[in-house]
Amino acid sequence: MTETSSPAIATGAPVRLKSIAPPGHVRCPWYLRGKTGVIERDLGLTGNPETLAYGVEAQQIRLYRVRFTMKDIWGDDADPASDTLDAEIFENWLEPTHAS
């Protein structure tokens, strides 16, 4: 696949996953919505699976690997708080945030 655009979000940038509940087939886990993480890497462009699920020709959308600490997801009670979880999240679910 030929890349046609540069990543909008840089590796290492903090992001928040949108806390929305649109109808239909979506590709963002509930437990990560509204949580903050860091872009681990850009995985390139691919067809938007939220459109492909309905048999509609999909626009190309950028996919990122986002890293969360257990504390990012579960709060101060996370055990151990230093463990991480990586999730592949499409750009339409991400919004920039400032590091805390």
Helices and strands as residue ranges (DSSP letters): E 14-17, G 30-32, E 36-47, H 49-52, E 60-69, H 70-74, G 75-77, E 84-90, G 91-93, E 94-96
